[in-house]
């Protein structure tokens, strides 16, 4: 069967990609209905058009320098009318790696969506929202240091991005085909991270992390295509997710290493460019209103420089969804 073949392909190739350079999702890829499972279910079609949804998800990811990032993701969506809905989610993030551990609230995402077309075999939905910097970017190493200055942890250990972002997307579904295009624009850059190799005395254990002193991120343009398979209560939706980072990121030079340049901002060459990911979504319908879900993602193409800490060589997620 096609479903089984695709699953086996993912399992066999997964370990090969596990050590890839990683992928980046700053939030717009899964904002509101963007990237949600619009799965084809040939024998268990919904009888009721439920307007509200609550989901509790958990994800495990392998990041930069084998850092592990786990997230607990509560989410709720409230339908204001037959076509308009508002969604809110905020993760709790746990990070762990060779430099230590950190945990705390991540960045909140609030979205509104409107269905311009809402029919059985086709749907066109617009999404508008914001990502708020409720997470932190200035967590520090809690080990023993002989230096007077604090040692800021690299961005993979932080729980937020330090930006306020505008999110906009258009989602289109026709029968089994799903496509979306989205844009994430940074309104305010307020990243307080101070990680530099110099602050860590050029310790060999940290040289593999990208420097991110007072990082300013660029914008992201996202495109996604998916195709849905269905067999009774079980649905599978493989796809491709492309993320193009539109501008080069910048950071502040460490004044201690380049005193003649002071705190001049420098461009991080190689931070602009494409990330292309292979994705797969799975849903099993437990009952009319309940379903369990699983997601998988791994990169095929990556940017050379990724100072925002969003490097992911593997992402696996599980969730429980309730509609009402």
C-alpha positions as CSV (number, residue, x, y, z in Angstrom):
1,X,0.0,0.0,0.0
2,X,1.1,3.6,-0.7
3,X,0.6,4.6,3.0
4,X,2.8,1.8,4.3
5,X,5.5,2.4,1.7
6,X,5.7,6.1,2.5
7,X,5.9,5.4,6.3
8,X,8.7,2.9,5.7
9,X,10.6,5.4,3.6
10,X,10.4,8.0,6.3
11,X,11.6,5.5,9.0
12,X,14.5,4.3,6.8
13,X,15.7,7.8,5.8
14,X,15.1,9.5,9.1
15,X,18.4,8.5,10.7
16,X,20.3,9.6,7.7
17,X,18.8,13.2,7.9
18,X,19.2,13.2,11.7
19,X,22.6,14.9,11.5
20,X,21.6,17.4,8.8
21,X,22.0,21.1,9.3
22,X,18.4,21.6,10.4
23,X,15.3,23.6,9.6
24,X,13.7,26.8,10.8
25,X,10.1,27.5,11.8
26,X,9.6,30.9,13.5
27,X,5.8,30.4,14.0
28,X,3.9,31.2,10.8
29,X,4.1,27.6,9.5
30,X,1.6,26.5,12.1
31,X,-0.2,29.7,12.9
32,X,-4.0,29.1,13.2
33,X,-5.2,26.8,10.5
34,X,-1.9,27.1,8.5
35,X,-0.3,23.7,8.4
36,X,-3.2,22.0,10.2
37,X,-4.4,18.6,9.1
38,X,-7.1,18.9,6.5
39,X,-7.2,15.1,6.1
40,X,-9.3,13.1,3.8
41,X,-11.5,10.5,5.5
42,X,-13.4,8.4,3.0
43,X,-15.6,6.4,5.4
44,X,-15.9,8.6,8.5
45,X,-17.0,12.0,7.2
46,X,-18.0,14.5,9.8
47,X,-21.8,14.9,10.4
48,X,-21.5,18.1,12.5
49,X,-19.5,21.2,11.5
50,X,-17.8,21.9,14.9
51,X,-16.7,25.5,15.3
52,X,-14.4,25.1,18.3
53,X,-11.3,23.1,18.9
54,X,-8.9,22.4,21.8
55,X,-5.6,20.6,21.4
56,X,-2.8,19.5,23.7
57,X,0.4,18.6,21.9
58,X,3.9,17.5,22.7
59,X,6.9,17.8,20.4
60,X,10.5,16.5,20.5
61,X,13.2,18.0,18.4
62,X,16.9,17.6,17.8
63,X,18.6,21.0,17.4
64,X,21.9,22.6,16.9
65,X,24.9,20.7,18.4
66,X,22.5,17.9,19.4
67,X,20.5,20.1,21.7
68,X,17.1,18.6,22.5
69,X,14.1,20.9,22.5
70,X,10.8,19.6,24.0
71,X,7.6,21.6,23.9
72,X,4.2,21.2,25.6
73,X,1.7,23.0,23.3
74,X,-1.8,23.8,24.6
75,X,-4.0,25.5,21.9
76,X,-7.6,26.6,21.6
77,X,-9.6,27.9,18.7
78,X,-13.0,29.5,19.1
79,X,-15.4,29.9,16.2
80,X,-17.1,33.3,16.3
81,X,-19.4,32.5,13.4
82,X,-19.6,29.9,10.6
83,X,-16.5,31.4,8.9
84,X,-14.6,33.4,11.5
85,X,-12.4,32.0,14.3
86,X,-9.8,33.1,16.8
87,X,-7.0,30.9,18.0
88,X,-4.4,31.1,20.8
89,X,-1.5,29.0,21.7
90,X,1.6,29.3,24.0
91,X,4.2,26.6,24.5
92,X,6.1,25.6,27.5
93,X,9.7,24.8,26.4
94,X,12.3,22.5,27.8
95,X,15.9,22.6,26.4
96,X,18.8,20.4,27.2
97,X,22.3,20.1,25.9
98,X,26.0,20.0,26.7
99,X,25.9,23.5,28.1
100,X,23.1,22.9,30.5
101,X,19.3,23.0,30.7
102,X,16.6,25.7,30.5
103,X,12.8,25.9,30.6
104,X,10.0,28.4,30.5
105,X,7.2,29.8,28.5
106,X,7.7,30.2,24.8
107,X,6.4,32.9,22.5
108,X,2.6,33.2,22.3
109,X,0.8,33.2,18.9
110,X,-2.7,34.7,18.4
111,X,-4.5,34.4,15.1
112,X,-7.8,35.1,13.4
113,X,-8.9,33.2,10.4
114,X,-11.7,33.8,7.9
115,X,-13.1,31.2,5.4
116,X,-13.7,32.9,2.1
117,X,-14.8,29.6,0.6
118,X,-16.1,26.8,2.8
119,X,-17.4,23.9,0.9
120,X,-17.2,20.1,1.2
121,X,-14.5,19.6,-1.4
122,X,-12.8,23.0,-1.3
123,X,-11.8,25.7,1.1
124,X,-10.0,29.1,1.0
125,X,-9.0,30.6,4.3
126,X,-7.1,33.8,5.2
127,X,-5.1,34.1,8.4
128,X,-3.8,37.2,10.2
129,X,-2.0,37.1,13.6
130,X,0.9,38.0,15.8
131,X,3.7,36.3,17.6
132,X,4.4,37.9,20.9
133,X,7.8,37.8,22.8
134,X,6.6,36.1,25.9
135,X,9.6,33.7,25.9
136,X,13.1,34.7,27.0
137,X,16.3,35.2,25.1
138,X,18.7,36.1,27.9
139,X,19.0,32.9,30.0
140,X,22.6,32.5,31.2
141,X,24.9,29.5,32.0
142,X,24.6,28.5,35.7
143,X,27.9,26.8,35.9
144,X,31.1,28.0,37.7
145,X,33.0,30.7,35.8
146,X,36.2,32.5,36.6
147,X,35.2,35.4,34.3
148,X,33.6,38.6,35.7
149,X,31.0,38.8,32.9
150,X,28.0,36.4,32.7
151,X,27.9,33.8,30.0
152,X,24.7,34.0,27.9
153,X,23.5,30.6,26.6
154,X,23.2,30.2,22.8
155,X,19.8,30.7,21.1
156,X,19.0,26.9,20.9
157,X,18.7,27.0,24.8
158,X,16.4,30.1,24.9
159,X,12.6,29.8,25.0
160,X,11.8,32.7,22.7
161,X,13.0,34.7,19.7
162,X,12.7,38.2,21.2
163,X,10.6,39.5,18.3
164,X,7.1,40.8,17.8
165,X,6.0,39.5,14.4
166,X,3.1,40.0,12.1
167,X,1.8,36.7,10.6
168,X,-0.3,36.4,7.4
169,X,-1.3,33.4,5.4
170,X,-3.6,32.0,2.7
171,X,-4.7,28.4,2.8
172,X,-6.3,26.5,-0.1
173,X,-7.7,23.0,-0.1
174,X,-9.2,21.2,-3.1
175,X,-10.3,17.6,-2.4
176,X,-7.2,15.8,-1.4
177,X,-4.8,18.7,-2.3
178,X,-3.7,21.3,0.3
179,X,-1.5,24.3,-0.3
180,X,-0.7,27.5,1.7
181,X,1.5,30.5,1.4
182,X,2.5,32.6,4.5
183,X,4.6,35.6,5.4
184,X,6.2,36.4,8.8
185,X,7.3,40.1,9.2
186,X,9.3,41.2,12.1
187,X,7.7,44.4,13.6
188,X,10.0,44.8,16.6
189,X,13.4,43.2,17.2
190,X,14.2,43.1,20.9
191,X,16.4,40.0,21.2
192,X,18.5,40.4,24.4
193,X,20.8,37.4,23.8
194,X,24.5,38.0,24.4
195,X,26.1,34.8,23.3
196,X,29.5,35.2,21.7
197,X,32.5,32.9,21.5
198,X,34.7,35.5,23.2
199,X,32.5,35.6,26.3
200,X,33.1,31.9,26.7
201,X,36.8,32.4,26.2
202,X,36.6,30.5,22.9
203,X,36.0,27.3,24.7
204,X,36.1,24.5,22.0
205,X,32.8,23.1,23.3
206,X,30.9,26.2,22.2
207,X,32.6,27.1,18.9
208,X,30.0,25.0,17.0
209,X,27.1,27.4,18.1
210,X,26.3,30.4,16.0
211,X,27.0,33.7,17.7
212,X,23.9,35.8,18.4
213,X,24.8,38.9,20.3
214,X,21.7,41.2,20.2
215,X,20.5,39.3,17.1
216,X,18.1,40.9,14.6
217,X,16.1,38.4,12.5
218,X,14.9,38.8,9.0
219,X,11.4,38.0,7.6
220,X,10.2,34.6,6.4
221,X,8.2,33.6,3.3
222,X,6.7,30.1,3.6
223,X,5.0,27.8,1.0
224,X,3.5,24.4,1.8
225,X,2.0,21.6,-0.4
226,X,0.4,18.4,0.9
227,X,-1.7,15.5,-0.4
228,X,-4.1,13.5,1.8
229,X,-4.6,9.8,1.9
230,X,-7.5,8.2,3.9
231,X,-8.5,4.8,5.1
232,X,-11.4,4.7,7.5
233,X,-10.4,6.4,10.7
234,X,-6.8,6.7,9.7
235,X,-5.5,9.6,7.6
236,X,-2.0,10.4,6.3
237,X,-0.9,13.7,4.8
238,X,2.7,13.9,3.5
239,X,4.0,17.1,2.1
240,X,6.8,19.6,1.5
241,X,7.4,22.8,3.4
242,X,9.6,25.6,2.0
243,X,10.8,28.5,4.2
244,X,12.7,31.3,2.5
245,X,14.5,33.7,4.9
246,X,14.2,37.0,3.0
247,X,17.0,39.0,4.5
248,X,20.4,38.4,6.1
249,X,20.3,38.4,9.9
250,X,22.5,40.8,11.8
251,X,24.2,40.9,15.3
252,X,26.3,43.2,17.4
253,X,30.0,42.7,17.5
254,X,31.5,41.8,20.8
255,X,33.1,45.1,21.9
256,X,35.7,43.3,23.9
257,X,37.1,41.6,20.8
258,X,36.7,44.4,18.3
259,X,37.1,47.6,20.4
260,X,37.9,49.7,17.4
261,X,34.5,48.9,16.0
262,X,32.6,49.3,19.2
263,X,29.1,47.9,19.1
264,X,28.8,48.0,15.3
265,X,26.1,45.7,13.8
266,X,27.4,43.2,11.3
267,X,25.6,41.2,8.6
268,X,25.6,37.4,9.0
269,X,26.4,36.3,5.5
270,X,24.7,33.0,4.6
271,X,21.7,33.5,6.9
272,X,19.4,34.4,4.0
273,X,18.1,31.6,1.9
274,X,15.9,28.5,1.6
275,X,15.1,25.7,3.9
276,X,13.1,22.8,2.4
277,X,11.5,20.2,4.7
278,X,9.8,16.9,4.2
279,X,6.7,16.6,6.4
280,X,4.1,14.0,7.3
281,X,0.9,14.4,9.4
282,X,-1.1,11.5,10.8
283,X,-4.5,11.5,12.4
284,X,-6.6,8.7,13.9
285,X,-10.2,9.5,14.7
286,X,-11.1,8.0,18.1
287,X,-14.7,9.3,18.1
288,X,-16.8,12.0,16.5
289,X,-15.1,14.7,18.5
290,X,-11.8,13.1,19.6
291,X,-8.7,12.4,17.6
292,X,-5.0,11.6,18.2
293,X,-2.5,13.2,15.9
294,X,1.2,12.9,15.0
295,X,3.6,15.0,12.9
296,X,7.1,14.4,11.5
297,X,9.5,16.8,9.9
298,X,13.1,16.8,8.7
299,X,15.1,19.0,6.3
300,X,16.2,18.3,2.8
301,X,17.8,21.8,2.1
302,X,19.0,24.2,4.8
303,X,20.5,27.7,5.1
304,X,24.2,27.9,5.8
305,X,24.0,30.2,8.8
306,X,21.1,29.9,11.4
307,X,21.9,32.1,14.4
308,X,18.2,32.2,15.7
309,X,18.5,28.8,17.4
310,X,15.7,27.3,15.2
311,X,17.9,24.6,13.7
312,X,16.1,21.3,13.7
313,X,17.4,18.1,12.2
314,X,14.3,16.1,13.3
315,X,10.9,17.1,14.8
316,X,8.3,14.6,16.0
317,X,5.1,15.6,17.6
318,X,2.0,14.0,19.2
319,X,-1.3,15.5,20.2
320,X,-4.8,15.0,21.4
321,X,-7.6,17.1,19.7
322,X,-11.1,17.7,20.9
323,X,-13.8,19.6,18.8
324,X,-16.9,21.1,20.3
